[in-house]
Amino acid sequence: MLIAAVSLVVLGLAVDAAPHASLDRTAVRFYAPETGGADRPLYIYERTLAFETRLEAMTDQGAPTGEPYPEREVRAAMEHDVAEQMLASLGQKLIDDSPADQRPVQSEIDGVLQDVTAALTERYGGRGSIDAAASAEQIGGAEVDAIIHRGAFAAWYLDRIITPIFHPTDEQLREVYRTANHPYRGQRFEQVHDALERWFVVDRVRAAEGAFLQAARSHVKIVVTP
């Protein structure tokens, strides 16, 4: 029922919104103890969810390229957003609550943000493809930057606190090269090593996000806005 309601919100926007429309509305509200509870809810807005659903479809070879999108894409986009917002919130809390002499070095965070942003951008087919999807949902460049930055920051928190994600070994990459359904099949490992590593890191991030949300699901309240 939840996903059906979200689907109606997203698909209605994608089909019916006029090009000049500028209004937005809350599609999903959620909260958890980790993010301040019911007194500090977080939100997913209609345009953002539609944009994120487009991105999901762009990376899903079995998904149609236009509206309406399958419910699995809407579900994936919603859960991805919820997990990222929670992780980014926890990352900021980690920094804010750490004593000054124990806070993460900003250069470490900046380096991760730069690397993961590049990997995420590549994953979606380049910034041009991302901007085209954003334009279709009336998402501005600054909003796109903020969404990508949030994903990179969430990945930093995952790697630092929950599970190692970055810097896979060559042995791991060779195993991925042999067995995973990656976009570099038919090319020599040595030629695609760096691109495969970026692809694999994003894949690990998404898997870790999913595991995090699954573990937190019992105390995360998600409400679709009527």
Phi and psi restraints in degrees (value plus and minus 20) as a CYANA .aco file:
   2 LEU   PHI     -79.6   -39.6
   2 LEU   PSI     -69.5   -29.5
   3 ILE   PHI     -87.6   -47.6
   3 ILE   PSI     -56.3   -16.3
   4 ALA   PHI     -81.1   -41.1
   4 ALA   PSI     -62.1   -22.1
   5 ALA   PHI     -85.2   -45.2
   5 ALA   PSI     -62.8   -22.8
   6 VAL   PHI     -83.4   -43.4
   6 VAL   PSI     -59.7   -19.7
   7 SER   PHI     -78.8   -38.8
   7 SER   PSI     -63.1   -23.1
   8 LEU   PHI     -83.5   -43.5
   8 LEU   PSI     -59.4   -19.4
   9 VAL   PHI     -82.0   -42.0
   9 VAL   PSI     -71.2   -31.2
  10 VAL   PHI     -88.6   -48.6
  10 VAL   PSI     -67.8   -27.8
  11 LEU   PHI     -90.0   -50.0
  11 LEU   PSI     -52.2   -12.2
  12 GLY   PHI     -84.1   -44.1
  12 GLY   PSI     -61.0   -21.0
  13 LEU   PHI     -85.0   -45.0
  13 LEU   PSI     -67.6   -27.6
  14 ALA   PHI     -81.6   -41.6
  14 ALA   PSI     -52.8   -12.8
  15 VAL   PHI    -110.8   -70.8
  15 VAL   PSI     -58.5   -18.5
  16 ASP   PHI    -122.0   -82.0
  16 ASP   PSI     -34.8     5.2
  17 ALA   PHI     -87.8   -47.8
  17 ALA   PSI     113.8   153.8
  18 ALA   PHI     -97.6   -57.6
  18 ALA   PSI     130.1   170.1
  19 PRO   PHI     -77.5   -37.5
  19 PRO   PSI     -49.4    -9.4
  20 HIS   PHI    -112.9   -72.9
  20 HIS   PSI     -20.0    20.0
  21 ALA   PHI     -86.0   -46.0
  21 ALA   PSI     120.8   160.8
  22 SER   PHI    -146.2  -106.2
  22 SER   PSI     -27.5    12.5
  23 LEU   PHI     -96.1   -56.1
  23 LEU   PSI     131.5   171.5
  24 ASP   PHI    -156.5  -116.5
  24 ASP   PSI     143.8   183.8
  25 ARG   PHI    -164.9  -124.9
  25 ARG   PSI     142.0   182.0
  26 THR   PHI     -94.6   -54.6
  26 THR   PSI     106.5   146.5
  27 ALA   PHI    -115.2   -75.2
  27 ALA   PSI     -58.2   -18.2
  28 VAL   PHI    -160.3  -120.3
  28 VAL   PSI     118.2   158.2
  29 ARG   PHI    -141.7  -101.7
  29 ARG   PSI     117.3   157.3
  30 PHE   PHI    -168.2  -128.2
  30 PHE   PSI     138.6   178.6
  31 TYR   PHI    -176.8  -136.8
  31 TYR   PSI     140.0   180.0
  32 ALA   PHI    -175.2  -135.2
  32 ALA   PSI     139.6   179.6
  33 PRO   PHI     -75.7   -35.7
  33 PRO   PSI     -55.9   -15.9
  34 GLU   PHI     -83.5   -43.5
  34 GLU   PSI     -44.8    -4.8
  35 THR   PHI    -130.1   -90.1
  35 THR   PSI      -5.2    34.8
  36 GLY   PHI      87.7   127.7
  36 GLY   PSI     -19.4    20.6
  37 GLY   PHI      53.6    93.6
  37 GLY   PSI    -184.8  -144.8
  38 ALA   PHI     -83.4   -43.4
  38 ALA   PSI     -43.7    -3.7
  39 ASP   PHI     -95.4   -55.4
  39 ASP   PSI     -33.7     6.3
  40 ARG   PHI    -153.9  -113.9
  40 ARG   PSI      45.9    85.9
  41 PRO   PHI     -89.3   -49.3
  41 PRO   PSI     136.5   176.5
  42 LEU   PHI    -131.4   -91.4
  42 LEU   PSI     140.2   180.2
  43 TYR   PHI    -152.6  -112.6
  43 TYR   PSI     130.9   170.9
  44 ILE   PHI    -139.7   -99.7
  44 ILE   PSI     104.2   144.2
  45 TYR   PHI    -110.7   -70.7
  45 TYR   PSI     138.8   178.8
  46 GLU   PHI     -77.9   -37.9
  46 GLU   PSI     -69.7   -29.7
  47 ARG   PHI     -84.3   -44.3
  47 ARG   PSI     -59.5   -19.5
  48 THR   PHI     -83.5   -43.5
  48 THR   PSI     -64.0   -24.0
  49 LEU   PHI     -85.9   -45.9
  49 LEU   PSI     -58.0   -18.0
  50 ALA   PHI     -84.2   -44.2
  50 ALA   PSI     -62.7   -22.7
  51 PHE   PHI     -82.6   -42.6
  51 PHE   PSI     -65.8   -25.8
  52 GLU   PHI     -86.6   -46.6
  52 GLU   PSI     -51.1   -11.1
  53 THR   PHI     -86.8   -46.8
  53 THR   PSI     -58.8   -18.8
  54 ARG   PHI     -80.3   -40.3
  54 ARG   PSI     -63.1   -23.1
  55 LEU   PHI     -83.0   -43.0
  55 LEU   PSI     -60.9   -20.9
  56 GLU   PHI     -79.0   -39.0
  56 GLU   PSI     -64.2   -24.2
  57 ALA   PHI     -85.2   -45.2
  57 ALA   PSI     -52.9   -12.9
  58 MET   PHI     -85.8   -45.8
  58 MET   PSI     -46.4    -6.4
  59 THR   PHI    -122.4   -82.4
  59 THR   PSI     -19.4    20.6
  60 ASP   PHI    -128.3   -88.3
  60 ASP   PSI      86.9   126.9
  61 GLN   PHI     -83.6   -43.6
  61 GLN   PSI     -40.6    -0.6
  62 GLY   PHI    -111.7   -71.7
  62 GLY   PSI     -19.7    20.3
  63 ALA   PHI    -113.5   -73.5
  63 ALA   PSI     129.5   169.5
  64 PRO   PHI     -87.5   -47.5
  64 PRO   PSI     137.3   177.3
  65 THR   PHI    -106.8   -66.8
  65 THR   PSI     -29.4    10.6
  66 GLY   PHI    -155.6  -115.6
  66 GLY   PSI     158.2   198.2
  67 GLU   PHI     -93.2   -53.2
  67 GLU   PSI     134.9   174.9
  68 PRO   PHI    -100.8   -60.8
  68 PRO   PSI     128.1   168.1
  69 TYR   PHI    -107.5   -67.5
  69 TYR   PSI     130.5   170.5
  70 PRO   PHI     -83.1   -43.1
  70 PRO   PSI     133.9   173.9
  71 GLU   PHI     -80.2   -40.2
  71 GLU   PSI     -49.9    -9.9
  72 ARG   PHI     -83.2   -43.2
  72 ARG   PSI     -52.1   -12.1
  73 GLU   PHI     -91.2   -51.2
  73 GLU   PSI     -60.1   -20.1
  74 VAL   PHI     -85.6   -45.6
  74 VAL   PSI     -64.1   -24.1
  75 ARG   PHI     -80.4   -40.4
  75 ARG   PSI     -67.1   -27.1
  76 ALA   PHI     -81.3   -41.3
  76 ALA   PSI     -62.7   -22.7
  77 ALA   PHI     -83.9   -43.9
  77 ALA   PSI     -64.2   -24.2
  78 MET   PHI     -83.6   -43.6
  78 MET   PSI     -68.0   -28.0
  79 GLU   PHI     -87.6   -47.6
  79 GLU   PSI     -55.9   -15.9
  80 HIS   PHI     -81.2   -41.2
  80 HIS   PSI     -65.3   -25.3
  81 ASP   PHI     -84.5   -44.5
  81 ASP   PSI     -65.9   -25.9
  82 VAL   PHI     -77.7   -37.7
  82 VAL   PSI     -69.1   -29.1
  83 ALA   PHI     -82.0   -42.0
  83 ALA   PSI     -64.4   -24.4
  84 GLU   PHI     -83.0   -43.0
  84 GLU   PSI     -64.3   -24.3
  85 GLN   PHI     -83.7   -43.7
  85 GLN   PSI     -60.9   -20.9
  86 MET   PHI     -84.1   -44.1
  86 MET   PSI     -65.6   -25.6
  87 LEU   PHI     -86.2   -46.2
  87 LEU   PSI     -62.4   -22.4
  88 ALA   PHI     -83.9   -43.9
  88 ALA   PSI     -58.0   -18.0
  89 SER   PHI     -83.7   -43.7
  89 SER   PSI     -62.6   -22.6
  90 LEU   PHI     -86.3   -46.3
  90 LEU   PSI     -56.1   -16.1
  91 GLY   PHI     -83.7   -43.7
  91 GLY   PSI     -62.9   -22.9
  92 GLN   PHI     -86.4   -46.4
  92 GLN   PSI     -58.3   -18.3
  93 LYS   PHI     -84.3   -44.3
  93 LYS   PSI     -59.0   -19.0
  94 LEU   PHI     -78.6   -38.6
  94 LEU   PSI     -64.8   -24.8
  95 ILE   PHI     -87.2   -47.2
  95 ILE   PSI     -66.1   -26.1
  96 ASP   PHI     -84.4   -44.4
  96 ASP   PSI     -55.6   -15.6
  97 ASP   PHI    -107.7   -67.7
  97 ASP   PSI     -30.2     9.8
  98 SER   PHI     -98.6   -58.6
  98 SER   PSI     119.4   159.4
  99 PRO   PHI     -76.1   -36.1
  99 PRO   PSI     130.4   170.4
 100 ALA   PHI     -74.1   -34.1
 100 ALA   PSI     -58.5   -18.5
 101 ASP   PHI    -102.1   -62.1
 101 ASP   PSI     -21.8    18.2
 102 GLN   PHI    -139.6   -99.6
 102 GLN   PSI     -15.6    24.4
 103 ARG   PHI     -89.8   -49.8
 103 ARG   PSI     128.5   168.5
 104 PRO   PHI     -77.4   -37.4
 104 PRO   PSI     121.2   161.2
 105 VAL   PHI     -87.4   -47.4
 105 VAL   PSI     111.8   151.8
 106 GLN   PHI     -80.7   -40.7
 106 GLN   PSI     -54.6   -14.6
 107 SER   PHI     -84.8   -44.8
 107 SER   PSI     -52.8   -12.8
 108 GLU   PHI     -83.3   -43.3
 108 GLU   PSI     -66.8   -26.8
 109 ILE   PHI     -83.9   -43.9
 109 ILE   PSI     -65.0   -25.0
 110 ASP   PHI     -81.0   -41.0
 110 ASP   PSI     -60.2   -20.2
 111 GLY   PHI     -83.5   -43.5
 111 GLY   PSI     -63.3   -23.3
 112 VAL   PHI     -84.6   -44.6
 112 VAL   PSI     -64.5   -24.5
 113 LEU   PHI     -79.0   -39.0
 113 LEU   PSI     -61.5   -21.5
 114 GLN   PHI     -85.4   -45.4
 114 GLN   PSI     -66.6   -26.6
 115 ASP   PHI     -86.1   -46.1
 115 ASP   PSI     -65.7   -25.7
 116 VAL   PHI     -90.7   -50.7
 116 VAL   PSI     -56.6   -16.6
 117 THR   PHI     -79.4   -39.4
 117 THR   PSI     -63.6   -23.6
 118 ALA   PHI     -82.4   -42.4
 118 ALA   PSI     -61.7   -21.7
 119 ALA   PHI     -86.8   -46.8
 119 ALA   PSI     -62.4   -22.4
 120 LEU   PHI     -84.4   -44.4
 120 LEU   PSI     -62.4   -22.4
 121 THR   PHI     -81.6   -41.6
 121 THR   PSI     -62.8   -22.8
 122 GLU   PHI     -84.6   -44.6
 122 GLU   PSI     -57.8   -17.8
 123 ARG   PHI     -80.0   -40.0
 123 ARG   PSI     -55.5   -15.5
 124 TYR   PHI    -113.3   -73.3
 124 TYR   PSI      -6.7    33.3
 125 GLY   PHI      68.8   108.8
 125 GLY   PSI      -2.9    37.1
 126 GLY   PHI      80.9   120.9
 126 GLY   PSI     142.4   182.4
 127 ARG   PHI     -84.3   -44.3
 127 ARG   PSI     -51.3   -11.3
 128 GLY   PHI     -80.5   -40.5
 128 GLY   PSI     -63.0   -23.0
 129 SER   PHI     -86.0   -46.0
 129 SER   PSI     -59.9   -19.9
 130 ILE   PHI     -83.9   -43.9
 130 ILE   PSI     -65.2   -25.2
 131 ASP   PHI     -85.0   -45.0
 131 ASP   PSI     -54.6   -14.6
 132 ALA   PHI     -85.5   -45.5
 132 ALA   PSI     -62.3   -22.3
 133 ALA   PHI     -85.0   -45.0
 133 ALA   PSI     -58.9   -18.9
 134 ALA   PHI     -85.2   -45.2
 134 ALA   PSI     -63.6   -23.6
 135 SER   PHI     -80.7   -40.7
 135 SER   PSI     -57.8   -17.8
 136 ALA   PHI     -82.6   -42.6
 136 ALA   PSI     -45.5    -5.5
 137 GLU   PHI    -131.4   -91.4
 137 GLU   PSI      -5.2    34.8
 138 GLN   PHI      39.8    79.8
 138 GLN   PSI      21.0    61.0
 139 ILE   PHI    -119.7   -79.7
 139 ILE   PSI     106.6   146.6
 140 GLY   PHI    -100.4   -60.4
 140 GLY   PSI     146.7   186.7
 141 GLY   PHI     -80.6   -40.6
 141 GLY   PSI     -58.9   -18.9
 142 ALA   PHI     -84.6   -44.6
 142 ALA   PSI     -57.3   -17.3
 143 GLU   PHI     -87.1   -47.1
 143 GLU   PSI     -60.1   -20.1
 144 VAL   PHI     -81.0   -41.0
 144 VAL   PSI     -66.7   -26.7
 145 ASP   PHI     -77.3   -37.3
 145 ASP   PSI     -62.8   -22.8
 146 ALA   PHI     -85.0   -45.0
 146 ALA   PSI     -59.9   -19.9
 147 ILE   PHI     -86.7   -46.7
 147 ILE   PSI     -63.8   -23.8
 148 ILE   PHI     -85.8   -45.8
 148 ILE   PSI     -62.2   -22.2
 149 HIS   PHI     -81.3   -41.3
 149 HIS   PSI     -61.8   -21.8
 150 ARG   PHI     -80.6   -40.6
 150 ARG   PSI     -62.2   -22.2
 151 GLY   PHI     -83.1   -43.1
 151 GLY   PSI     -59.8   -19.8
 152 ALA   PHI     -87.9   -47.9
 152 ALA   PSI     -59.4   -19.4
 153 PHE   PHI     -87.2   -47.2
 153 PHE   PSI     -58.7   -18.7
 154 ALA   PHI     -81.8   -41.8
 154 ALA   PSI     -59.6   -19.6
 155 ALA   PHI     -84.5   -44.5
 155 ALA   PSI     -59.5   -19.5
 156 TRP   PHI     -78.9   -38.9
 156 TRP   PSI     -65.0   -25.0
 157 TYR   PHI     -85.1   -45.1
 157 TYR   PSI     -63.2   -23.2
 158 LEU   PHI     -76.1   -36.1
 158 LEU   PSI     -67.8   -27.8
 159 ASP   PHI     -86.9   -46.9
 159 ASP   PSI     -58.7   -18.7
 160 ARG   PHI     -96.8   -56.8
 160 ARG   PSI     -56.2   -16.2
 161 ILE   PHI    -132.1   -92.1
 161 ILE   PSI     -55.6   -15.6
 162 ILE   PHI    -123.4   -83.4
 162 ILE   PSI     -75.5   -35.5
 163 THR   PHI    -175.9  -135.9
 163 THR   PSI     120.5   160.5
 164 PRO   PHI     -82.6   -42.6
 164 PRO   PSI     112.4   152.4
 165 ILE   PHI    -144.4  -104.4
 165 ILE   PSI     -62.0   -22.0
 166 PHE   PHI    -101.2   -61.2
 166 PHE   PSI     143.6   183.6
 167 HIS   PHI      37.5    77.5
 167 HIS   PSI      37.6    77.6
 168 PRO   PHI     -84.9   -44.9
 168 PRO   PSI     133.3   173.3
 169 THR   PHI     -96.8   -56.8
 169 THR   PSI     143.4   183.4
 170 ASP   PHI     -81.9   -41.9
 170 ASP   PSI     -54.7   -14.7
 171 GLU   PHI     -83.0   -43.0
 171 GLU   PSI     -63.4   -23.4
 172 GLN   PHI     -83.5   -43.5
 172 GLN   PSI     -62.6   -22.6
 173 LEU   PHI     -85.4   -45.4
 173 LEU   PSI     -58.6   -18.6
 174 ARG   PHI     -85.5   -45.5
 174 ARG   PSI     -56.6   -16.6
 175 GLU   PHI     -85.2   -45.2
 175 GLU   PSI     -63.0   -23.0
 176 VAL   PHI     -82.2   -42.2
 176 VAL   PSI     -63.3   -23.3
 177 TYR   PHI     -77.6   -37.6
 177 TYR   PSI     -58.9   -18.9
 178 ARG   PHI     -98.7   -58.7
 178 ARG   PSI     -55.3   -15.3
 179 THR   PHI    -135.0   -95.0
 179 THR   PSI     -43.4    -3.4
 180 ALA   PHI    -105.6   -65.6
 180 ALA   PSI     137.9   177.9
 181 ASN   PHI    -109.2   -69.2
 181 ASN   PSI      48.9    88.9
 182 HIS   PHI    -114.4   -74.4
 182 HIS   PSI     146.8   186.8
 183 PRO   PHI    -103.6   -63.6
 183 PRO   PSI     -11.2    28.8
 184 TYR   PHI    -133.0   -93.0
 184 TYR   PSI      -0.8    39.2
 185 ARG   PHI     -81.8   -41.8
 185 ARG   PSI     122.9   162.9
 186 GLY   PHI      68.7   108.7
 186 GLY   PSI     -26.2    13.8
 187 GLN   PHI    -128.3   -88.3
 187 GLN   PSI     133.4   173.4
 188 ARG   PHI     -88.6   -48.6
 188 ARG   PSI     121.3   161.3
 189 PHE   PHI     -74.7   -34.7
 189 PHE   PSI     -64.8   -24.8
 190 GLU   PHI     -82.5   -42.5
 190 GLU   PSI     -52.5   -12.5
 191 GLN   PHI     -95.2   -55.2
 191 GLN   PSI     -50.3   -10.3
 192 VAL   PHI    -128.8   -88.8
 192 VAL   PSI     -11.3    28.7
 193 HIS   PHI     -70.3   -30.3
 193 HIS   PSI     -73.8   -33.8
 194 ASP   PHI     -88.2   -48.2
 194 ASP   PSI     -62.9   -22.9
 195 ALA   PHI     -84.8   -44.8
 195 ALA   PSI     -59.3   -19.3
 196 LEU   PHI     -84.7   -44.7
 196 LEU   PSI     -58.3   -18.3
 197 GLU   PHI     -82.4   -42.4
 197 GLU   PSI     -63.9   -23.9
 198 ARG   PHI     -82.7   -42.7
 198 ARG   PSI     -63.1   -23.1
 199 TRP   PHI     -80.5   -40.5
 199 TRP   PSI     -64.6   -24.6
 200 PHE   PHI     -86.3   -46.3
 200 PHE   PSI     -58.6   -18.6
 201 VAL   PHI     -81.3   -41.3
 201 VAL   PSI     -66.3   -26.3
 202 VAL   PHI     -83.4   -43.4
 202 VAL   PSI     -58.6   -18.6
 203 ASP   PHI     -81.5   -41.5
 203 ASP   PSI     -61.8   -21.8
 204 ARG   PHI     -87.2   -47.2
 204 ARG   PSI     -58.0   -18.0
 205 VAL   PHI     -80.5   -40.5
 205 VAL   PSI     -67.4   -27.4
 206 ARG   PHI     -84.3   -44.3
 206 ARG   PSI     -59.0   -19.0
 207 ALA   PHI     -84.9   -44.9
 207 ALA   PSI     -61.5   -21.5
 208 ALA   PHI     -87.8   -47.8
 208 ALA   PSI     -57.6   -17.6
 209 GLU   PHI     -80.8   -40.8
 209 GLU   PSI     -65.0   -25.0
 210 GLY   PHI     -82.4   -42.4
 210 GLY   PSI     -61.6   -21.6
 211 ALA   PHI     -86.1   -46.1
 211 ALA   PSI     -59.8   -19.8
 212 PHE   PHI     -80.8   -40.8
 212 PHE   PSI     -67.8   -27.8
 213 LEU   PHI     -86.9   -46.9
 213 LEU   PSI     -58.0   -18.0
 214 GLN   PHI     -82.1   -42.1
 214 GLN   PSI     -61.4   -21.4
 215 ALA   PHI     -87.2   -47.2
 215 ALA   PSI     -50.8   -10.8
 216 ALA   PHI    -112.6   -72.6
 216 ALA   PSI     -24.9    15.1
 217 ARG   PHI     -77.7   -37.7
 217 ARG   PSI     -53.5   -13.5
 218 SER   PHI     -85.7   -45.7
 218 SER   PSI     -42.2    -2.2
 219 HIS   PHI    -143.4  -103.4
 219 HIS   PSI      -1.6    38.4
 220 VAL   PHI    -122.1   -82.1
 220 VAL   PSI     104.2   144.2
 221 LYS   PHI    -121.1   -81.1
 221 LYS   PSI      99.0   139.0
 222 ILE   PHI    -136.2   -96.2
 222 ILE   PSI     104.6   144.6
 223 VAL   PHI    -144.7  -104.7
 223 VAL   PSI     104.3   144.3
 224 VAL   PHI    -100.5   -60.5
 224 VAL   PSI     108.0   148.0
 225 THR   PHI     -91.0   -51.0
 225 THR   PSI     108.4   148.4
